[in-house]
């Protein structure tokens, strides 16, 4: 589509927001970035530096207006929220004064962040999204775009609206394979099943593909995926598959062979990716900060409890991630063996 003159506010210029925002800026859209990292904001706005995207997909630099939340001025109709899940509520409250009366917020996040976002800005002003491309924030002004992946957009009530069509046209300039769906909750719950596996990977040294490929861990993948799928179904949601992850292969009663085939497909998808380790792994062992586990993975067990579904694998995973965050458990591939028992 031809870029228009209406600005797009990217709230959170890290791995997701920085990658998407840079692509849209390069396509001619008037993108405005907001981030809490002052050094990152300064790099983006600096005519001599800018925001650099590197990796096997493409390499380019863009320059764009950028602010920290306290320096931002103005109101925007289109806001893309791209912060970590546990920062959703604070970010939503900070952006609310900058949201136009007829504006909306697109949640480009992992987890069920739409449920938090709609509580602040309202359901009518919230649009859901599922993303599975690979990117990492490396340092101020630099993001690694490691690999393409699925991108799905959807209204929370499943409607096909003018703004949904508008967003699809815009984001297809970043990911040509982007689609819209009346079942956005199915994709978000599908990502929880796959995401639980990525949180487990983050406990050890091996990268995503190598970790998933460990045959002795297949029972663990079946338990984690199975708990997420069972709870989603109890919620009345049909979890959707993507990039090798097949929810049906982890559903109650599914065969071991079906799970093995899905895991093999996930390994094949991740193997060529320049981003070898999950963002959770980077949070734990590179940036040494809290992860999104309480917002992304713990809700599986919380919703499960409402339906009388025990989630021992998910509960143990959440506890183990907290031990790593607190410095009480070192990084080790043996952590996954312990978790699989």
TAJOPE-V731879 format. One record per residue. N is the residue number from 0. PSI is psi as a letter, one per 30 degrees, with the letter a starting at -180 (* if undefined). NEAR is the number of other ideal C-beta (glycine too) atoms within 8 Angstrom. Layout:
# TAJOPE-V731879
N/PSI/NEAR
N/PSI/NEAR
This chain:
# TAJOPE-V731879
0/l/6
1/k/4
2/k/7
3/a/5
4/f/3
5/k/7
6/l/8
7/k/15
8/j/12
9/j/15
10/j/12
11/j/14
12/h/16
13/b/13
14/e/10
15/e/12
16/e/17
17/e/17
18/e/14
19/e/14
20/e/17
21/e/14
22/e/11
23/e/14
24/e/12
25/e/8
26/f/9
27/g/6
28/k/11
29/i/8
30/k/13
31/k/13
32/k/16
33/k/15
34/l/13
35/f/5
36/j/8
37/e/7
38/e/7
39/e/14
40/e/15
41/e/10
42/e/13
43/e/16
44/f/9
45/j/10
46/f/5
47/f/4
48/d/8
49/a/13
50/j/17
51/k/11
52/k/15
53/l/9
54/a/13
55/f/5
56/e/7
57/l/6
58/k/6
59/l/8
60/k/7
61/l/11
62/k/9
63/l/13
64/k/6
65/k/13
66/l/11
67/l/10
68/e/9
69/f/4
70/f/6
71/k/9
72/l/4
73/l/5
74/k/8
75/k/13
76/e/9
77/j/11
78/k/15
79/j/14
80/k/17
81/h/15
82/l/12
83/l/9
84/e/13
85/f/8
86/g/9
87/e/16
88/e/9
89/e/7
90/e/12
91/e/14
92/e/8
93/e/8
94/f/16
95/e/9
96/f/6
97/g/10
98/k/13
99/l/7
100/e/3
101/g/4
102/l/12
103/l/11
104/k/15
105/k/13
106/j/13
107/i/11
108/l/13
109/k/9
110/a/13
111/h/11
112/f/13
113/e/12
114/e/7
115/e/13
116/e/14
117/f/12
118/f/6
119/e/10
120/f/11
121/k/7
122/e/6
123/f/4
124/g/10
125/k/14
126/k/14
127/l/14
128/l/13
129/k/15
130/k/11
131/g/11
132/l/12
133/k/12
134/l/14
135/k/11
136/k/10
137/e/7
138/l/5
139/k/8
140/g/11
141/k/10
142/k/16
143/k/11
144/j/13
145/f/12
146/k/14
147/l/7
148/l/11
149/k/11
150/k/15
151/k/15
152/k/17
153/k/16
154/k/12
155/f/12
156/g/4
157/g/8
158/l/7
159/j/7
160/l/7
161/e/5
162/e/8
163/e/14
164/e/10
165/e/8
166/e/11
167/e/12
168/e/9
169/e/11
170/f/13
171/f/10
172/f/10
173/e/11
174/j/9
175/f/4
176/g/7
177/k/12
178/l/8
179/l/10
180/k/11
181/g/8
182/h/10
183/e/17
184/e/9
185/e/13
186/e/15
187/e/13
188/e/16
189/e/16
190/f/13
191/e/17
192/e/17
193/e/13
194/e/12
195/e/17
196/e/13
197/e/11
198/e/16
199/e/13
200/e/17
201/f/16
202/f/14
203/a/12
204/e/5
205/k/8
206/l/9
207/e/12
208/e/11
209/e/8
210/e/14
211/e/14
212/f/9
213/j/9
214/e/5
215/f/6
216/g/12
217/e/11
218/e/7
219/e/12
220/e/13
221/e/11
222/e/11
223/e/15
224/e/17
225/e/12
226/e/17
227/e/16
228/e/15
229/e/12
230/e/15
231/e/16
232/e/11
233/f/10
234/f/9
235/g/4
236/k/9
237/j/7
238/k/14
239/l/12
240/l/8
241/k/14
242/h/8
243/f/12
244/j/13
245/j/11
246/e/14
247/f/8
248/f/11
249/g/15
250/l/11
251/k/6
252/f/3
253/l/10
254/l/5
255/e/7
256/e/6
257/e/11
258/e/15
259/e/9
260/e/10
261/e/13
262/e/12
263/e/10
264/e/11
265/e/14
266/e/12
267/e/8
268/e/10
269/f/13
270/e/7
271/g/4
272/k/12
273/f/9
274/j/11
275/f/7
276/l/9
277/l/10
278/f/7
279/e/14
280/e/11
281/e/11
282/e/13
283/e/13
284/f/8
285/e/7
286/f/5
287/h/5
288/l/5
289/k/5
290/a/11
291/g/13
292/e/13
293/f/8
294/e/13
295/e/14
296/e/15
297/e/11
298/f/11
299/e/14
300/e/13
301/e/8
302/e/11
303/e/15
304/e/9
305/f/6
306/g/9
307/g/4
308/j/10
309/k/4
310/i/12
311/e/8
312/e/12
313/e/16
314/e/9
315/e/9
316/e/15
317/e/13
318/e/8
319/e/13
320/e/16
321/e/9
322/e/9
323/e/15
324/e/9
325/f/6
326/g/5
327/f/5
328/k/9
329/l/4
330/k/9
331/k/9
332/f/9
333/f/7
334/e/13
335/e/15
336/e/10
337/e/8
338/f/13
339/f/10
340/*/4
